[in-house]
Each structure stands twice: as structure tokens, then as C-alpha cells.
Amino acid sequence: MKNKVTFRQILKEVEKTNVESLAKKAITANRLAKTLYGRSRRNAYRVKTETIIYVAKKMPKFVKIKEDKYLEDFYVVEFVLTNRSLHLPKSSIGKREN
């Protein structure tokens, strides 16, 4: 008799790859935003912010969120698997409980 693979098992197998892909998307959007102006820049930062928030909500074990020591209006979000960090405006997710 065959062992059937459940949907939950498939999700668990691809979870790390998905987080790495989403982290790359956020990092690329951030890098791109720094080269743009106006609406394009806002859109690139929006993609970065929405991607970070999605990962933080859906896969919280793969991110660490800390208050920025120097910029009081921002959090520092570290992607655990990639060892990369990005800033996230506090206004985009509200106040975080400690």
C-alpha cells in the first residue's frame, strides 16, 4: 500500500524554499526602490513591505523582528535563513508587543 503525501506535508517540504524566495523578492524590491523616484519608488517599497509582513504573519519562525536602535520609527526584520535584514516602518504593522 502506498503512503499518501498530505497537502500539509508538501507545504512543509517547500516552506524553506518559499521563505528564501520571498526574502529575495523583498531584498530585490528594496534595492530597486533605492534607484527609483516617485510612484515607482513607492510601489517598490510597498512590495517590500507587503512581502515582509506576509512572511512575518504566515511563517514567523523564519524572521526576527527587533526595534531599530537608531531609527525609532522602524523595525529591523532579519530573515533567519538568509541572514539578511531590512527595515520595516512601524506604521506599516502598528505597534509590536514585546
Summary of the structure (lengths in Angstrom):
residues: 98
radius of gyration: 15.8
end to end distance: 49.3
largest distance: 60.0
contacts: 236
relative contact order: 0.14
helix: 55%
strand: 17%
